[in-house]
Amino acid sequence: MKSIVLLALAYFVQLTAIYSQTVNAYAQVTAINGTTLTLANVNEVFHSFIEGEKVMIMQMQDNVIGTNTNNNVNFGNLANIQSAGLYEISTIQARPNATTVVLNQLVNSYNICNNCRVQLISFRKLGNPNFTTTGNITGLPWNGNIGGVVAFEVQGNLILNHNILANGIGFRGGQKSNDWNTNPGCRETPYIANNANYGFKGEGIYRVNNNNYRNCRARVLNGGGGGNDHNGGGGGGGNFTQGGHGGFGWNSGNYCPNSAGGIGGLELSSVINVNRIFMGGGGGGGQQNNSVGTDGGNGGGIIYIKAQAIQTNGIGTRFISANGINTANGGNDATGGGGAGGSIILDIPFYQIANTCPLYVQTNGGNTGNVGHAQFHGAGGAGAKGPIFFYTFSQPQNVFPEANNGNPGCNNNANPCISFGGEATPGDAIFYIGNNITLSTTQIFLKATLNEQNQIVLNWNLSNSSANAQKFIVMKSTNNQEWTEIYQTEYLSNLLNYTYKDSKLNENTLYYQVILIEADGEFQYSNIANLSIDFVNIHIAPNPFYDQFLIEVSEEIKFLKIYDIQGNLIQNFENLNQKQIILHTENYANGMYIIEVHTEQHHFLKKLLKK
């Protein structure tokens, strides 16, 4: 079932990719001197690096392989994580020229080297203060120097009418091999080579710039290994868990007793935390000799969103996803390994997700294609899952996180399959870190209720007192997009609870938000509270009734039905098209009745008693 869901999602992503918009600027950092960064490969097509605006600096790759470079099974293992995956948010203090920026501070140390890549990404502020999406948002695909990250903030509320997608924009999958017609056999070695007759390794957190490392079975950190001959499957990419090993391969009608499949990309769970995250590793390419092998899948990218709240409206399903890419089916050759899921951080404390419009947050690993031959060849190993971090204490309502490993392919076309490529290793990759919320130390919690006087009562309370607070502004909207100020009140020292009553109920659904203004000009926003109001009045009298009663509605009555307490239909009136009706009930027995009233837009049930 999971494979069907992922295949459907892959189709959905392909279908919607053309409508997606990129919101970030990207640049490779080639030198760091204090807080001055030298840039190359600057891409400001979608946004710019502007003085006074925020940026994210991130170590995408580092020299983490150490001495694990020999031609054996240990090639590509982790020696020291160095600065790989570290990132921080800073502000551009100055931009002297097109290839130089000066930041206000740098906390982490970042390494510049031949096997390293450090990237600068604009941390774009969307909206003022709220932002409603107008199309899917995605990122520039990783090209070896820049890309792979979607990062932005919304100081108010993010209204998600579309999707945030980083599927397959992470580390790149390895290519399938050349056609290589050799005598059938299974080569467990070599583990590394500069030979395109073997599958290419997937990309990972170590930048390979030595051609002697680019092919064969060994992984390269979280990048899956390529397949060896004969027809070894590519290894799955790794991230939070380890990617699956590629299928064994083919040997004169039998599968290889010693695997020719690529080794799955490395598990990085021991070093992953909210301050260190990675793109999903690419899957290794399959080995082919009949032109029907397949490439490894790309890994998922990184999504970092900071907002006061996130909400959905209407009907449909929303996705925030950084999935690894599936690989295609093959013939009588090997298939590539699945890409690993990327990483998602949602620095968002409040969720208002409609049950008619649920939100799926995904870092799933990629599935791998099946071999289309009766004899065993090598299917790719499954892509591993990536981590998801919620800045909440528990799973928000109507939010469904999915961090699943991919499914490995079948090594032949048997039905049911009896031999698969390797599975990724298990592990729980979903985290709720509410105690690490990085918002203001003062938070505002707003609630809206309707009282008996048909007033909306707004109650808001502060998590703690604030030395800088000056006043509150109450905002109102009828569509959750255009907002109007309706009330101001001073902040009173040490008073944490406030109330306001709104009597102007001019729409069926109203939205409210409270803004705290501080002395230094900073703003803090409450959650958005909304309330649906029924403006239709219905009056039925007398109750209890005797020989007749009156029904009066502020809208035209289309039809009504009267039931006894056992649910038996007593009377049925259709096509009334009037606002009041008197019902004569001399023949009704004493007891309880249920009146069902329908107007064009509303439906009521009322209980009445005859004496």
Secondary structure, DSSP 8 states (H G I E B T S, - for coil): -HHHHHHHHHHHHHHHHTT-EE---EEEEEEEETTEEEEEEEE-SS----TTSEEEEEEEE----TT--SSSTTTT--S--TTTTBEEEEEEEEEEETTEEEES---S----STT-EEEEEE-EE-SSS-EE-SS-EE-----SSS--EEEEEEEEEEE-SS-EE-TT-SS-------B----S------SSBS-TTS-B----SS----GGGSBSSS-BTTB-----TTT-------SSS--------EETTEE-SS--S-------TTT-BTTB-----------BSSS----------EEEEEEEEEEE-SSS-EEEE--------BSSS---------EEEEE--EEEE-TTS-EEEE--------B-SSS------------EEESSSS--TTEEEE-------BSS--SS---B---------EEE-GGG--S-SS-EEEEEEE-TTS-EEEEEEESS--SSEEEEEEEEESSSSS-EEEEEEE--TT--EEEEEE----SSEEEEEEEEEETTS-EEE---EEEE-----EEEE-SSBSSEEEEEEEEEE-EEEEEETT--EEEEE-S--EEEEEEE-TT--SEEEEEEEE-SS-EEEEEEEE-
